[in-house]
Structures are given as C-alpha cells and as structure tokens.
Amino acid sequence: MQAPSLDYRGPDPQVTTGALIALLLLAAVQLVAPSAVPELGILGACVILVDVLAMLARPASAPDFWPGTPPALEWWELTRPTLLIVLGLVWALLISRWLTLRVLAVAVGALVAFQGAVMMASDERSRTIGLVALGAIAVLGIGLYLWEQLWPWVGLAVISVTALVFIAVIDTGGTVTAFLASGLVLLAGAGGAAWLRANQAARPQIK
C-alpha cells in the first residue's frame, strides 16, 4: 500500500528570494562595516539556503508521512544534514579566518555541523551514519584543538561524544540509562578538556 502524501510544491519562492536578498545585503554590510552581527546573519541565510537545496533534492512523489514502519532511507533524505555538516565545518575551518571574531565564528560553525550529525543519528534509518559522523567530528575537534588551541574545538568534541553515547544507549538501555551514561561522559569530557587546556597552556612557547 502506497504511503499517503501531501501536495508537495517544493521550496517557497518567497523564502528563497528573501534568503538570497538577505545574504547579498549582509555581505555588503560586512564589506562596509565588518562585525559579528552581519557575519551571524550571513551564516543564518546560508542555513536557510541549505533547507532550500534539500527541498530541491526531494522528489515530488516522496511521502510526507506514513503509517506503521517507515520506508527505507533514500539518499535525498541525507541532503540537509550532510550540507549542514559541510557548511558548519567550512565556516569554522576556512571562512572564520577572515571574520572579525574567529572564536565566535568557529563556535557557531561547529554547532551547525553538530546539528547536522545529530539529525542523522536521531533517525533510526540513518543512525549508524550519524553515530559515525559524531565520532568523526569528535576526533576532528580534538585534533583541531591540539593544532589551534581554540576552545570551541574541544567543546565540539565533548558535546559530540556526549550525544553519541546518549543516542547509542537510549535504544538498548532506556532514557534513564542514556542520561546517566551521557552525563558521565560529559563530566569526563569536561574534565579532560580542562586538563588538556591547562597542559597546553603550561607548555613553553617556542619561537
């Protein structure tokens, strides 16, 4: 039996046009008077455009909802979280180097990437891919912190591992066990991050 579907019309032209206009205006403001405010606005407009691209990748015949067991995962369903991960990492790794407050830019970019990975891991059909993505982001965060010593990277690693443990445990151990396990991981990660930061600060600076 075919799953019922609503009349899918694709992305809203007004939303798409508004996001593009906002992106151009904020880019112009950034050129004239650079600050963190237009930079955050630019990232927000890019997130909206990611949603637009994800809608364009969706087939018109795809169901909006289904009774009972969900259908098999389709490639287009991974478009939005994948683009969010790419956008967040590109913003944090590359674009942040040309922005006014790099630490803030790295932090918000890392959160966007984290959101994309959590979206994957929250869907039971793409859970394995999402957990792998969270683990990869955690390893990347530790490596980048050791390289650049910017606190958002170690923060990204800690919250990624915490989310990974919570999502992995909740199906088998229940909500209470998941909260307990992720809480312990969060405490251990916070302690490890504090030790790592103190250890890095104690090293002699070699010119």
N, C-alpha and C positions, 0 to 999 in steps of 0.2 A: 504494500500500500504506500503510495507516494505521500511524503510528509506535506502538510498544508503550508502554504507560503503566502505572504502578503505581496502586494503590488510593489515591487522594488523599482525605484526610479533613479537609483544612483545618487551621487553626491549632490547636495543642494547648491545650485549655481550661485546663490547669494552668499553662502558661507565661503565658497571657493574664491569668489571675487573679493569679498571682504578680507580674507586672509592674505591674498596677493597684494591688495592695496595697502594693508597694514604693514606687510613685510617691506614694501618699497618705501613707504613713508618713514618707518622706523630706521631703515638703513640710511635714508637721507639725514634724519636727525642725528644718527650716530656719527656720520661724517662731519656734521657741523659742530655738534656738542657731544662728544663721547661721554657716556656714563653707563652705569649698570642698569638703569631703568630701560632705555631702548634696547639694550642687549637682551634683557629678560623677555621683552616684548617680541624681539626677533625670534627667540627660541620658541616662545608660545605660538607664534604664527607658523613656524616650521612644524610643530606638533600637530596643528590643525591640518596642514597640508599633507602630513603623513596619513591622517584619517581619510582625507580625500583620495589619496593614492590607493589606500586599502579598499575603499569602496569601488574604485575603478577596476581593481583586480578581481572583484567578486562577480561571478556570473549572474545574469539576470534571473536564471532559473533556480538559484540556490534558495533553500527554505529558510524562513526566518525563525521558525520554531518547529519542534517535532515531538510527538508523544512517545513515551517509552524510551527505549535505548537510542542514544544519539547515533547518527550515521558516522561512517569512517571519516577520519580527518582529511580535509582537502588542502592542497598546497596554498590556496589563496587565503585560508584562514590564518596562516602564519605570516602574512604580509605585514600586518600592522605591528605585531610585537617585534618582528625582525627589523623593520625600518626604525622603530623606536630605539632598539639596541644600537643600531648603526649610527643614528642621529646623535644619541647621547654620547657615544664614545668619540665620534668625530668632533663634537662640540667640546668635550672635555680634553681630548688629546691635542687637537690641532687648533681649532678656532679660538680656544681660550687664550692662546699665546698672543693674540692680537687684541684682546679685550682689556678693559680698564682694571677690573678686579678679577685676576685669574683664579684665585682660590674660590670665589663665588661661582665663577663660570664652570670650574671643574666640578664643584659640588652639585649644581643643578643638572649639568650634563650627565653626571654619574647617576643621579636619581632617575633621569629619563631612561637610561639604559637598564637600570634596575627594574623599573616599571615594566619594560618590555619582557624581561626574563621572567618576572613574576606572572605576567599574563599567560605566558606559555606554560609555566609549571602549574598554574591554577586549573587549567583544563586537563581533565583526566586523559584525553586523547593525545595530548602533546606533552604530558607530564615528564616523560623521560628526557625529551629535548630541552624542556625548561629547566630541569634539575642540572643537566649538563651545562646549560648556559649560565646558570647561577654559579656553579662551581668554577667555570672558566673565568667569569667576571671576578670572583673572589681571588683567584690566583693572580689575575691581571692587576687587581687592586694592590695586592701585597708587593708585586714586582715593581709597579709604578711608584709606590710609596718609598721603597728602598732606593729607587733611582732619583726621584724628585723631592722626596720628603715633604709632600703636601698632605695635610691631614684628611682631605676628602677621599683620597685613595684608600687609606686604611679603614675609614668609615664605610666605604663601599664594600670592602672585603668582609667586614664584620656583619653588616646587615644582610649581605648575600648568603653567607654561611648560615646565619640565623634563619632566614627564610627557607633555605634549602632543607635544613633539619626539620623545621615545622611542617612543611608540605610533605616531606618524605615520611614523617612519623604519623601524621594525622590519620591516614588511611588504615594503618595497622594498629596503632596504639590508642587512638581516640584523641579527642580535643585536649583533655587534661594532660595526658602524657606528652602531647605535642607542645603545649605551652611550657611544661616543665623542662623538656629537653631543649627547646629553643631558648628558654630563659637561661639555662646553664651555659649553653653555647654563647649566648650574648654576654654573660658575665665573664666567661673565659676569654672571649674575643676582645672585650673592652680592656681586661687586664693585660692581655698580650699586646694590644695596641699601645697601652700606656708604657709598658716595658720597652717595646720597640722604639717608641718615640724618645724615651729617656736614654736608651742605649745609643741611638743615632746622635742625640744632642751631646752626649758625653765624649764622642769620638773627636780627636783633634782634627782641626781643619787644616788640610794640607794644600797649599797653593802650588 
